[in-house]
Amino acid sequence: MTAADLRAAVVRAGRGVRWYLREFSGEARWDDHLRECAEHGHEPLSRREFERRRADAVERNPVSRCC
């Protein structure tokens, strides 16, 4: 394995970790909201209002988990 191959593998792994963390934390949902508003010409919610509505939805529809 060359140095370039190793570097490419590390970059790929870093991107995978970043993707996972964004999905896990909900950051990707915010980006989806902004993208959808731009596509449909709507004014996006503030980040605070978006998170409030998301938290309210979770409280209204709880999902049981083992952890």
N, CA, C and O atoms as a Maestro MAE file, in Angstrom:
{
 s_m_m2io_version
 :::
 2.0.0
}

f_m_ct {
 s_m_title
 :::
 protein
 m_atom[268] {
  # First column is atom index #
  i_m_mmod_type
  r_m_x_coord
  r_m_y_coord
  r_m_z_coord
  i_m_residue_number
  s_m_chain_name
  s_m_pdb_residue_name
  s_m_pdb_atom_name
  i_m_atomic_number
  :::
  1 25 0.859 -1.171 0.000 1 A "MET " " N  " 7
  2 3 0.000 0.000 0.000 1 A "MET " " CA " 6
  3 2 0.908 1.238 0.000 1 A "MET " " C  " 6
  4 15 1.824 1.356 0.814 1 A "MET " " O  " 8
  5 25 0.636 2.129 -0.909 2 A "THR " " N  " 7
  6 3 1.445 3.338 -1.013 2 A "THR " " CA " 6
  7 2 0.933 4.387 -0.031 2 A "THR " " C  " 6
  8 15 -0.136 4.247 0.562 2 A "THR " " O  " 8
  9 25 1.722 5.428 0.119 3 A "ALA " " N  " 7
  10 3 1.326 6.524 1.006 3 A "ALA " " CA " 6
  11 2 0.031 7.180 0.519 3 A "ALA " " C  " 6
  12 15 -0.805 7.581 1.329 3 A "ALA " " O  " 8
  13 25 -0.134 7.287 -0.789 4 A "ALA " " N  " 7
  14 3 -1.352 7.881 -1.348 4 A "ALA " " CA " 6
  15 2 -2.567 7.005 -1.046 4 A "ALA " " C  " 6
  16 15 -3.644 7.515 -0.736 4 A "ALA " " O  " 8
  17 25 -2.392 5.684 -1.137 5 A "ASP " " N  " 7
  18 3 -3.493 4.766 -0.817 5 A "ASP " " CA " 6
  19 2 -3.870 4.866 0.651 5 A "ASP " " C  " 6
  20 15 -5.052 4.871 0.998 5 A "ASP " " O  " 8
  21 25 -2.869 4.944 1.509 6 A "LEU " " N  " 7
  22 3 -3.111 5.070 2.939 6 A "LEU " " CA " 6
  23 2 -3.838 6.365 3.252 6 A "LEU " " C  " 6
  24 15 -4.788 6.383 4.034 6 A "LEU " " O  " 8
  25 25 -3.386 7.448 2.637 7 A "ARG " " N  " 7
  26 3 -4.036 8.745 2.847 7 A "ARG " " CA " 6
  27 2 -5.488 8.699 2.390 7 A "ARG " " C  " 6
  28 15 -6.372 9.207 3.081 7 A "ARG " " O  " 8
  29 25 -5.742 8.096 1.232 8 A "ALA " " N  " 7
  30 3 -7.106 7.977 0.715 8 A "ALA " " CA " 6
  31 2 -7.978 7.150 1.666 8 A "ALA " " C  " 6
  32 15 -9.146 7.478 1.876 8 A "ALA " " O  " 8
  33 25 -7.423 6.095 2.232 9 A "ALA " " N  " 7
  34 3 -8.177 5.262 3.164 9 A "ALA " " CA " 6
  35 2 -8.508 6.026 4.441 9 A "ALA " " C  " 6
  36 15 -9.608 5.895 4.976 9 A "ALA " " O  " 8
  37 25 -7.563 6.820 4.928 10 A "VAL " " N  " 7
  38 3 -7.803 7.615 6.140 10 A "VAL " " CA " 6
  39 2 -8.868 8.676 5.874 10 A "VAL " " C  " 6
  40 15 -9.746 8.897 6.709 10 A "VAL " " O  " 8
  41 25 -8.795 9.324 4.730 11 A "VAL " " N  " 7
  42 3 -9.797 10.337 4.365 11 A "VAL " " CA " 6
  43 2 -11.180 9.695 4.259 11 A "VAL " " C  " 6
  44 15 -12.162 10.245 4.756 11 A "VAL " " O  " 8
  45 25 -11.254 8.533 3.612 12 A "ARG " " N  " 7
  46 3 -12.524 7.825 3.465 12 A "ARG " " CA " 6
  47 2 -13.092 7.444 4.833 12 A "ARG " " C  " 6
  48 15 -14.291 7.585 5.071 12 A "ARG " " O  " 8
  49 25 -12.243 6.968 5.716 13 A "ALA " " N  " 7
  50 3 -12.689 6.598 7.062 13 A "ALA " " CA " 6
  51 2 -13.170 7.830 7.823 13 A "ALA " " C  " 6
  52 15 -14.182 7.777 8.522 13 A "ALA " " O  " 8
  53 25 -12.449 8.929 7.686 14 A "GLY " " N  " 7
  54 3 -12.858 10.173 8.345 14 A "GLY " " CA " 6
  55 2 -14.204 10.655 7.854 14 A "GLY " " C  " 6
  56 15 -15.024 11.123 8.644 14 A "GLY " " O  " 8
  57 25 -14.440 10.546 6.563 15 A "ARG " " N  " 7
  58 3 -15.742 10.944 6.010 15 A "ARG " " CA " 6
  59 2 -16.853 10.042 6.535 15 A "ARG " " C  " 6
  60 15 -17.958 10.508 6.816 15 A "ARG " " O  " 8
  61 25 -16.563 8.773 6.665 16 A "GLY " " N  " 7
  62 3 -17.554 7.845 7.206 16 A "GLY " " CA " 6
  63 2 -17.900 8.166 8.649 16 A "GLY " " C  " 6
  64 15 -19.071 8.139 9.029 16 A "GLY " " O  " 8
  65 25 -16.904 8.467 9.444 17 A "VAL " " N  " 7
  66 3 -17.138 8.831 10.848 17 A "VAL " " CA " 6
  67 2 -17.934 10.130 10.922 17 A "VAL " " C  " 6
  68 15 -18.865 10.249 11.718 17 A "VAL " " O  " 8
  69 25 -17.564 11.098 10.093 18 A "ARG " " N  " 7
  70 3 -18.288 12.377 10.075 18 A "ARG " " CA " 6
  71 2 -19.743 12.161 9.701 18 A "ARG " " C  " 6
  72 15 -20.631 12.722 10.343 18 A "ARG " " O  " 8
  73 25 -20.010 11.353 8.670 19 A "TRP " " N  " 7
  74 3 -21.376 11.061 8.257 19 A "TRP " " CA " 6
  75 2 -22.159 10.426 9.407 19 A "TRP " " C  " 6
  76 15 -23.286 10.827 9.696 19 A "TRP " " O  " 8
  77 25 -21.554 9.435 10.058 20 A "TYR " " N  " 7
  78 3 -22.227 8.745 11.149 20 A "TYR " " CA " 6
  79 2 -22.571 9.705 12.280 20 A "TYR " " C  " 6
  80 15 -23.689 9.681 12.796 20 A "TYR " " O  " 8
  81 25 -21.631 10.538 12.664 21 A "LEU " " N  " 7
  82 3 -21.877 11.474 13.760 21 A "LEU " " CA " 6
  83 2 -22.956 12.486 13.408 21 A "LEU " " C  " 6
  84 15 -23.773 12.830 14.262 21 A "LEU " " O  " 8
  85 25 -22.977 12.970 12.174 22 A "ARG " " N  " 7
  86 3 -24.005 13.927 11.749 22 A "ARG " " CA " 6
  87 2 -25.392 13.270 11.751 22 A "ARG " " C  " 6
  88 15 -26.371 13.898 12.153 22 A "ARG " " O  " 8
  89 25 -25.478 12.025 11.310 23 A "GLU " " N  " 7
  90 3 -26.755 11.309 11.330 23 A "GLU " " CA " 6
  91 2 -27.195 11.047 12.769 23 A "GLU " " C  " 6
  92 15 -28.363 11.237 13.109 23 A "GLU " " O  " 8
  93 25 -26.277 10.618 13.596 24 A "PHE " " N  " 7
  94 3 -26.579 10.286 14.989 24 A "PHE " " CA " 6
  95 2 -27.016 11.512 15.783 24 A "PHE " " C  " 6
  96 15 -27.947 11.432 16.584 24 A "PHE " " O  " 8
  97 25 -26.356 12.636 15.569 25 A "SER " " N  " 7
  98 3 -26.640 13.849 16.335 25 A "SER " " CA " 6
  99 2 -27.846 14.623 15.816 25 A "SER " " C  " 6
  100 15 -28.380 15.474 16.529 25 A "SER " " O  " 8
  101 25 -28.287 14.347 14.591 26 A "GLY " " N  " 7
  102 3 -29.418 15.072 14.031 26 A "GLY " " CA " 6
  103 2 -29.015 16.259 13.177 26 A "GLY " " C  " 6
  104 15 -29.877 16.930 12.610 26 A "GLY " " O  " 8
  105 25 -27.746 16.527 13.075 27 A "GLU " " N  " 7
  106 3 -27.259 17.653 12.267 27 A "GLU " " CA " 6
  107 2 -27.690 17.499 10.811 27 A "GLU " " C  " 6
  108 15 -27.974 18.495 10.145 27 A "GLU " " O  " 8
  109 25 -27.741 16.283 10.314 28 A "ALA " " N  " 7
  110 3 -28.137 16.043 8.923 28 A "ALA " " CA " 6
  111 2 -29.598 16.431 8.698 28 A "ALA " " C  " 6
  112 15 -29.955 16.872 7.605 28 A "ALA " " O  " 8
  113 25 -30.441 16.274 9.706 29 A "ARG " " N  " 7
  114 3 -31.854 16.649 9.561 29 A "ARG " " CA " 6
  115 2 -32.004 18.149 9.367 29 A "ARG " " C  " 6
  116 15 -32.865 18.596 8.609 29 A "ARG " " O  " 8
  117 25 -31.175 18.927 10.046 30 A "TRP " " N  " 7
  118 3 -31.197 20.380 9.882 30 A "TRP " " CA " 6
  119 2 -30.819 20.744 8.447 30 A "TRP " " C  " 6
  120 15 -31.469 21.584 7.824 30 A "TRP " " O  " 8
  121 25 -29.782 20.120 7.934 31 A "ASP " " N  " 7
  122 3 -29.377 20.377 6.549 31 A "ASP " " CA " 6
  123 2 -30.480 19.977 5.573 31 A "ASP " " C  " 6
  124 15 -30.708 20.667 4.579 31 A "ASP " " O  " 8
  125 25 -31.158 18.878 5.847 32 A "ASP " " N  " 7
  126 3 -32.271 18.455 4.999 32 A "ASP " " CA " 6
  127 2 -33.392 19.487 5.026 32 A "ASP " " C  " 6
  128 15 -33.994 19.782 3.994 32 A "ASP " " O  " 8
  129 25 -33.671 20.033 6.200 33 A "HIS " " N  " 7
  130 3 -34.704 21.073 6.341 33 A "HIS " " CA " 6
  131 2 -34.340 22.298 5.509 33 A "HIS " " C  " 6
  132 15 -35.185 22.830 4.789 33 A "HIS " " O  " 8
  133 25 -33.111 22.743 5.600 34 A "LEU " " N  " 7
  134 3 -32.680 23.912 4.835 34 A "LEU " " CA " 6
  135 2 -32.760 23.653 3.333 34 A "LEU " " C  " 6
  136 15 -33.195 24.518 2.573 34 A "LEU " " O  " 8
  137 25 -32.346 22.473 2.912 35 A "ARG " " N  " 7
  138 3 -32.377 22.116 1.495 35 A "ARG " " CA " 6
  139 2 -33.820 22.068 0.985 35 A "ARG " " C  " 6
  140 15 -34.116 22.564 -0.102 35 A "ARG " " O  " 8
  141 25 -34.708 21.471 1.772 36 A "GLU " " N  " 7
  142 3 -36.106 21.367 1.364 36 A "GLU " " CA " 6
  143 2 -36.757 22.753 1.273 36 A "GLU " " C  " 6
  144 15 -37.514 23.021 0.340 36 A "GLU " " O  " 8
  145 25 -36.470 23.615 2.220 37 A "CYS " " N  " 7
  146 3 -37.022 24.976 2.175 37 A "CYS " " CA " 6
  147 2 -36.526 25.727 0.945 37 A "CYS " " C  " 6
  148 15 -37.292 26.448 0.307 37 A "CYS " " O  " 8
  149 25 -35.260 25.564 0.612 38 A "ALA " " N  " 7
  150 3 -34.698 26.230 -0.567 38 A "ALA " " CA " 6
  151 2 -35.344 25.703 -1.849 38 A "ALA " " C  " 6
  152 15 -35.618 26.477 -2.766 38 A "ALA " " O  " 8
  153 25 -35.587 24.403 -1.918 39 A "GLU " " N  " 7
  154 3 -36.193 23.810 -3.109 39 A "GLU " " CA " 6
  155 2 -37.618 24.291 -3.327 39 A "GLU " " C  " 6
  156 15 -38.046 24.483 -4.465 39 A "GLU " " O  " 8
  157 25 -38.356 24.487 -2.228 40 A "HIS " " N  " 7
  158 3 -39.765 24.857 -2.327 40 A "HIS " " CA " 6
  159 2 -40.007 26.349 -2.126 40 A "HIS " " C  " 6
  160 15 -41.152 26.799 -2.166 40 A "HIS " " O  " 8
  161 25 -38.956 27.109 -1.914 41 A "GLY " " N  " 7
  162 3 -39.091 28.550 -1.759 41 A "GLY " " CA " 6
  163 2 -39.711 28.988 -0.450 41 A "GLY " " C  " 6
  164 15 -40.291 30.070 -0.373 41 A "GLY " " O  " 8
  165 25 -39.598 28.165 0.584 42 A "HIS " " N  " 7
  166 3 -40.127 28.518 1.904 42 A "HIS " " CA " 6
  167 2 -39.056 29.186 2.752 42 A "HIS " " C  " 6
  168 15 -37.861 28.973 2.547 42 A "HIS " " O  " 8
  169 25 -39.492 29.986 3.692 43 A "GLU " " N  " 7
  170 3 -38.583 30.572 4.677 43 A "GLU " " CA " 6
  171 2 -38.279 29.490 5.715 43 A "GLU " " C  " 6
  172 15 -39.207 28.966 6.332 43 A "GLU " " O  " 8
  173 25 -37.017 29.144 5.924 44 A "PRO " " N  " 7
  174 3 -36.711 28.092 6.906 44 A "PRO " " CA " 6
  175 2 -36.976 28.575 8.332 44 A "PRO " " C  " 6
  176 15 -36.904 29.766 8.633 44 A "PRO " " O  " 8
  177 25 -37.282 27.613 9.190 45 A "LEU " " N  " 7
  178 3 -37.423 27.911 10.612 45 A "LEU " " CA " 6
  179 2 -36.058 28.296 11.169 45 A "LEU " " C  " 6
  180 15 -35.023 27.977 10.583 45 A "LEU " " O  " 8
  181 25 -36.068 28.976 12.290 46 A "SER " " N  " 7
  182 3 -34.798 29.213 12.972 46 A "SER " " CA " 6
  183 2 -34.320 27.866 13.507 46 A "SER " " C  " 6
  184 15 -35.108 26.934 13.672 46 A "SER " " O  " 8
  185 25 -33.050 27.779 13.771 47 A "ARG " " N  " 7
  186 3 -32.505 26.515 14.293 47 A "ARG " " CA " 6
  187 2 -33.187 26.157 15.611 47 A "ARG " " C  " 6
  188 15 -33.503 24.994 15.862 47 A "ARG " " O  " 8
  189 25 -33.407 27.155 16.437 48 A "ARG " " N  " 7
  190 3 -34.044 26.912 17.729 48 A "ARG " " CA " 6
  191 2 -35.469 26.355 17.558 48 A "ARG " " C  " 6
  192 15 -35.846 25.390 18.223 48 A "ARG " " O  " 8
  193 25 -36.250 26.970 16.668 49 A "GLU " " N  " 7
  194 3 -37.623 26.509 16.434 49 A "GLU " " CA " 6
  195 2 -37.630 25.112 15.805 49 A "GLU " " C  " 6
  196 15 -38.470 24.279 16.144 49 A "GLU " " O  " 8
  197 25 -36.704 24.866 14.903 50 A "PHE " " N  " 7
  198 3 -36.597 23.544 14.286 50 A "PHE " " CA " 6
  199 2 -36.344 22.479 15.343 50 A "PHE " " C  " 6
  200 15 -37.008 21.442 15.362 50 A "PHE " " O  " 8
  201 25 -35.378 22.737 16.224 51 A "GLU " " N  " 7
  202 3 -35.052 21.764 17.278 51 A "GLU " " CA " 6
  203 2 -36.201 21.607 18.265 51 A "GLU " " C  " 6
  204 15 -36.444 20.506 18.759 51 A "GLU " " O  " 8
  205 25 -36.912 22.698 18.559 52 A "ARG " " N  " 7
  206 3 -38.052 22.632 19.476 52 A "ARG " " CA " 6
  207 2 -39.138 21.738 18.890 52 A "ARG " " C  " 6
  208 15 -39.683 20.881 19.586 52 A "ARG " " O  " 8
  209 25 -39.451 21.934 17.614 53 A "ARG " " N  " 7
  210 3 -40.483 21.119 16.970 53 A "ARG " " CA " 6
  211 2 -40.054 19.662 16.884 53 A "ARG " " C  " 6
  212 15 -40.875 18.758 17.040 53 A "ARG " " O  " 8
  213 25 -38.790 19.438 16.640 54 A "ARG " " N  " 7
  214 3 -38.285 18.072 16.577 54 A "ARG " " CA " 6
  215 2 -38.392 17.385 17.938 54 A "ARG " " C  " 6
  216 15 -38.781 16.220 18.024 54 A "ARG " " O  " 8
  217 25 -38.045 18.112 18.993 55 A "ALA " " N  " 7
  218 3 -38.148 17.557 20.352 55 A "ALA " " CA " 6
  219 2 -39.607 17.293 20.716 55 A "ALA " " C  " 6
  220 15 -39.919 16.279 21.341 55 A "ALA " " O  " 8
  221 25 -40.495 18.200 20.329 56 A "ASP " " N  " 7
  222 3 -41.920 17.999 20.602 56 A "ASP " " CA " 6
  223 2 -42.452 16.759 19.887 56 A "ASP " " C  " 6
  224 15 -43.244 16.004 20.451 56 A "ASP " " O  " 8
  225 25 -42.018 16.552 18.656 57 A "ALA " " N  " 7
  226 3 -42.459 15.378 17.901 57 A "ALA " " CA " 6
  227 2 -41.983 14.091 18.569 57 A "ALA " " C  " 6
  228 15 -42.718 13.104 18.603 57 A "ALA " " O  " 8
  229 25 -40.783 14.094 19.091 58 A "VAL " " N  " 7
  230 3 -40.254 12.913 19.781 58 A "VAL " " CA " 6
  231 2 -41.057 12.644 21.053 58 A "VAL " " C  " 6
  232 15 -41.332 11.491 21.385 58 A "VAL " " O  " 8
  233 25 -41.432 13.706 21.762 59 A "GLU " " N  " 7
  234 3 -42.229 13.534 22.987 59 A "GLU " " CA " 6
  235 2 -43.640 13.016 22.678 59 A "GLU " " C  " 6
  236 15 -44.185 12.221 23.444 59 A "GLU " " O  " 8
  237 25 -44.228 13.455 21.576 60 A "ARG " " N  " 7
  238 3 -45.552 12.997 21.201 60 A "ARG " " CA " 6
  239 2 -45.544 11.555 20.711 60 A "ARG " " C  " 6
  240 15 -46.525 10.833 20.887 60 A "ARG " " O  " 8
  241 25 -44.454 11.135 20.103 61 A "ASN " " N  " 7
  242 3 -44.361 9.777 19.540 61 A "ASN " " CA " 6
  243 2 -43.121 9.078 20.090 61 A "ASN " " C  " 6
  244 15 -42.144 8.887 19.366 61 A "ASN " " O  " 8
  245 25 -43.154 8.696 21.365 62 A "PRO " " N  " 7
  246 3 -41.974 8.055 21.946 62 A "PRO " " CA " 6
  247 2 -41.710 6.688 21.312 62 A "PRO " " C  " 6
  248 15 -42.630 5.956 20.947 62 A "PRO " " O  " 8
  249 25 -40.443 6.380 21.197 63 A "VAL " " N  " 7
  250 3 -40.017 5.087 20.663 63 A "VAL " " CA " 6
  251 2 -39.274 4.383 21.775 63 A "VAL " " C  " 6
  252 15 -38.312 4.910 22.333 63 A "VAL " " O  " 8
  253 25 -39.731 3.186 22.089 64 A "SER " " N  " 7
  254 3 -39.058 2.450 23.144 64 A "SER " " CA " 6
  255 2 -37.747 1.897 22.609 64 A "SER " " C  " 6
  256 15 -37.676 1.382 21.493 64 A "SER " " O  " 8
  257 25 -36.731 2.014 23.419 65 A "ARG " " N  " 7
  258 3 -35.416 1.508 23.038 65 A "ARG " " CA " 6
  259 2 -34.838 0.730 24.208 65 A "ARG " " C  " 6
  260 15 -35.239 0.901 25.359 65 A "ARG " " O  " 8
  261 25 -33.917 -0.100 23.889 66 A "CYS " " N  " 7
  262 3 -33.287 -0.875 24.943 66 A "CYS " " CA " 6
  263 2 -32.203 -0.055 25.646 66 A "CYS " " C  " 6
  264 15 -31.830 -0.367 26.777 66 A "CYS " " O  " 8
  265 25 -31.698 0.984 24.988 67 A "CYS " " N  " 7
  266 3 -30.575 1.736 25.556 67 A "CYS " " CA " 6
  267 2 -30.894 3.209 25.679 67 A "CYS " " C  " 6
  268 15 -30.056 3.986 26.139 67 A "CYS " " O  " 8
  :::
 }
 m_bond[267] {
  # First column is bond index #
  i_m_from
  i_m_to
  i_m_order
  :::
  1 1 2 1
  2 2 3 1
  3 3 4 2
  4 3 5 1
  5 5 6 1
  6 6 7 1
  7 7 8 2
  8 7 9 1
  9 9 10 1
  10 10 11 1
  11 11 12 2
  12 11 13 1
  13 13 14 1
  14 14 15 1
  15 15 16 2
  16 15 17 1
  17 17 18 1
  18 18 19 1
  19 19 20 2
  20 19 21 1
  21 21 22 1
  22 22 23 1
  23 23 24 2
  24 23 25 1
  25 25 26 1
  26 26 27 1
  27 27 28 2
  28 27 29 1
  29 29 30 1
  30 30 31 1
  31 31 32 2
  32 31 33 1
  33 33 34 1
  34 34 35 1
  35 35 36 2
  36 35 37 1
  37 37 38 1
  38 38 39 1
  39 39 40 2
  40 39 41 1
  41 41 42 1
  42 42 43 1
  43 43 44 2
  44 43 45 1
  45 45 46 1
  46 46 47 1
  47 47 48 2
  48 47 49 1
  49 49 50 1
  50 50 51 1
  51 51 52 2
  52 51 53 1
  53 53 54 1
  54 54 55 1
  55 55 56 2
  56 55 57 1
  57 57 58 1
  58 58 59 1
  59 59 60 2
  60 59 61 1
  61 61 62 1
  62 62 63 1
  63 63 64 2
  64 63 65 1
  65 65 66 1
  66 66 67 1
  67 67 68 2
  68 67 69 1
  69 69 70 1
  70 70 71 1
  71 71 72 2
  72 71 73 1
  73 73 74 1
  74 74 75 1
  75 75 76 2
  76 75 77 1
  77 77 78 1
  78 78 79 1
  79 79 80 2
  80 79 81 1
  81 81 82 1
  82 82 83 1
  83 83 84 2
  84 83 85 1
  85 85 86 1
  86 86 87 1
  87 87 88 2
  88 87 89 1
  89 89 90 1
  90 90 91 1
  91 91 92 2
  92 91 93 1
  93 93 94 1
  94 94 95 1
  95 95 96 2
  96 95 97 1
  97 97 98 1
  98 98 99 1
  99 99 100 2
  100 99 101 1
  101 101 102 1
  102 102 103 1
  103 103 104 2
  104 103 105 1
  105 105 106 1
  106 106 107 1
  107 107 108 2
  108 107 109 1
  109 109 110 1
  110 110 111 1
  111 111 112 2
  112 111 113 1
  113 113 114 1
  114 114 115 1
  115 115 116 2
  116 115 117 1
  117 117 118 1
  118 118 119 1
  119 119 120 2
  120 119 121 1
  121 121 122 1
  122 122 123 1
  123 123 124 2
  124 123 125 1
  125 125 126 1
  126 126 127 1
  127 127 128 2
  128 127 129 1
  129 129 130 1
  130 130 131 1
  131 131 132 2
  132 131 133 1
  133 133 134 1
  134 134 135 1
  135 135 136 2
  136 135 137 1
  137 137 138 1
  138 138 139 1
  139 139 140 2
  140 139 141 1
  141 141 142 1
  142 142 143 1
  143 143 144 2
  144 143 145 1
  145 145 146 1
  146 146 147 1
  147 147 148 2
  148 147 149 1
  149 149 150 1
  150 150 151 1
  151 151 152 2
  152 151 153 1
  153 153 154 1
  154 154 155 1
  155 155 156 2
  156 155 157 1
  157 157 158 1
  158 158 159 1
  159 159 160 2
  160 159 161 1
  161 161 162 1
  162 162 163 1
  163 163 164 2
  164 163 165 1
  165 165 166 1
  166 166 167 1
  167 167 168 2
  168 167 169 1
  169 169 170 1
  170 170 171 1
  171 171 172 2
  172 171 173 1
  173 173 174 1
  174 174 175 1
  175 175 176 2
  176 175 177 1
  177 177 178 1
  178 178 179 1
  179 179 180 2
  180 179 181 1
  181 181 182 1
  182 182 183 1
  183 183 184 2
  184 183 185 1
  185 185 186 1
  186 186 187 1
  187 187 188 2
  188 187 189 1
  189 189 190 1
  190 190 191 1
  191 191 192 2
  192 191 193 1
  193 193 194 1
  194 194 195 1
  195 195 196 2
  196 195 197 1
  197 197 198 1
  198 198 199 1
  199 199 200 2
  200 199 201 1
  201 201 202 1
  202 202 203 1
  203 203 204 2
  204 203 205 1
  205 205 206 1
  206 206 207 1
  207 207 208 2
  208 207 209 1
  209 209 210 1
  210 210 211 1
  211 211 212 2
  212 211 213 1
  213 213 214 1
  214 214 215 1
  215 215 216 2
  216 215 217 1
  217 217 218 1
  218 218 219 1
  219 219 220 2
  220 219 221 1
  221 221 222 1
  222 222 223 1
  223 223 224 2
  224 223 225 1
  225 225 226 1
  226 226 227 1
  227 227 228 2
  228 227 229 1
  229 229 230 1
  230 230 231 1
  231 231 232 2
  232 231 233 1
  233 233 234 1
  234 234 235 1
  235 235 236 2
  236 235 237 1
  237 237 238 1
  238 238 239 1
  239 239 240 2
  240 239 241 1
  241 241 242 1
  242 242 243 1
  243 243 244 2
  244 243 245 1
  245 245 246 1
  246 246 247 1
  247 247 248 2
  248 247 249 1
  249 249 250 1
  250 250 251 1
  251 251 252 2
  252 251 253 1
  253 253 254 1
  254 254 255 1
  255 255 256 2
  256 255 257 1
  257 257 258 1
  258 258 259 1
  259 259 260 2
  260 259 261 1
  261 261 262 1
  262 262 263 1
  263 263 264 2
  264 263 265 1
  265 265 266 1
  266 266 267 1
  267 267 268 2
  :::
 }
}
